[in-house]
Amino acid sequence: MCTHEKTNHPTRIKSIGLVLITFSWIIYGIIFITPFSSLNLKIKALICTISYCSSHVVFWTGVLIVGKEVANKYKVMSLLRRFMRM
């Protein structure tokens, strides 16, 4: 029982990190939805700023959890990097 939990523990932690990375993209997506809401302009700017900052915090927390090798794999798969190559 103890050996199975020890081998499963790093997998759980990495999956939490991947969930955080995915969740950061969802938070980042709020930036694109906010301008179409009927809120005050100051509130929209505040929501966009908070979304942008919190998405980066959540993303880098997830990257720290999953490790360097997953982060390097993400860099290769990044859409931004593909667009910059063009």
C-alpha positions as semicolon CSV with decimal commas, in nm:
position;residue;x (nm);y (nm);z (nm)
1;M;0,000;0,000;0,000
2;C;0,275;0,246;0,083
3;T;0,479;0,183;-0,232
4;H;0,176;0,236;-0,454
5;E;0,101;0,571;-0,289
6;K;0,460;0,684;-0,330
7;T;0,462;0,618;-0,704
8;N;0,118;0,775;-0,750
9;H;0,203;1,093;-0,558
10;P;0,427;1,259;-0,823
11;T;0,170;1,181;-1,091
12;R;-0,101;1,356;-0,888
13;I;0,115;1,659;-0,832
14;K;0,199;1,684;-1,203
15;S;-0,168;1,652;-1,295
16;I;-0,248;1,937;-1,055
17;G;0,018;2,144;-1,229
18;L;-0,132;2,065;-1,569
19;V;-0,477;2,162;-1,441
20;L;-0,334;2,494;-1,320
21;I;-0,178;2,559;-1,662
22;T;-0,509;2,483;-1,833
23;F;-0,699;2,697;-1,584
24;S;-0,462;2,987;-1,652
25;W;-0,571;2,984;-2,017
26;I;-0,934;2,996;-1,909
27;I;-0,859;3,296;-1,688
28;Y;-0,674;3,457;-1,978
29;G;-0,981;3,404;-2,198
30;I;-1,180;3,633;-1,971
31;I;-0,984;3,922;-2,123
32;F;-1,143;3,858;-2,462
33;I;-1,497;3,827;-2,323
34;T;-1,492;4,131;-2,094
35;P;-1,513;4,406;-2,363
36;F;-1,849;4,269;-2,478
37;S;-2,007;4,300;-2,133
38;S;-2,224;4,591;-2,027
39;L;-1,998;4,695;-1,740
40;N;-1,843;5,035;-1,680
41;L;-1,514;5,099;-1,866
42;K;-1,318;5,126;-1,541
43;I;-1,456;4,793;-1,421
44;K;-1,369;4,632;-1,756
45;A;-1,013;4,761;-1,731
46;L;-0,986;4,632;-1,376
47;I;-1,119;4,287;-1,472
48;C;-0,879;4,264;-1,766
49;T;-0,582;4,367;-1,553
50;I;-0,665;4,123;-1,275
51;S;-0,728;3,844;-1,527
52;Y;-0,398;3,906;-1,701
53;C;-0,192;3,912;-1,382
54;S;-0,366;3,618;-1,218
55;S;-0,340;3,406;-1,532
56;H;0,036;3,451;-1,531
57;V;0,063;3,371;-1,161
58;V;-0,145;3,054;-1,202
59;F;0,044;2,954;-1,518
60;W;0,390;2,988;-1,365
61;T;0,277;2,812;-1,048
62;G;0,166;2,521;-1,265
63;V;0,497;2,526;-1,453
64;L;0,688;2,515;-1,125
65;I;0,484;2,215;-1,017
66;V;0,512;2,010;-1,337
67;G;0,881;2,071;-1,380
68;K;1,133;2,187;-1,632
69;E;1,084;1,909;-1,888
70;V;0,712;1,979;-1,928
71;A;0,779;2,352;-1,950
72;N;1,032;2,290;-2,229
73;K;0,777;2,072;-2,410
74;Y;0,524;2,355;-2,376
75;K;0,770;2,601;-2,531
76;V;0,797;2,380;-2,837
77;M;0,418;2,351;-2,869
78;S;0,345;2,717;-2,802
79;L;0,126;2,890;-3,058
80;L;0,295;3,222;-2,994
81;R;0,629;3,072;-3,088
82;R;0,480;2,932;-3,411
83;F;0,343;3,272;-3,506
84;M;0,677;3,438;-3,433
85;R;0,851;3,193;-3,668
86;M;0,622;3,300;-3,950
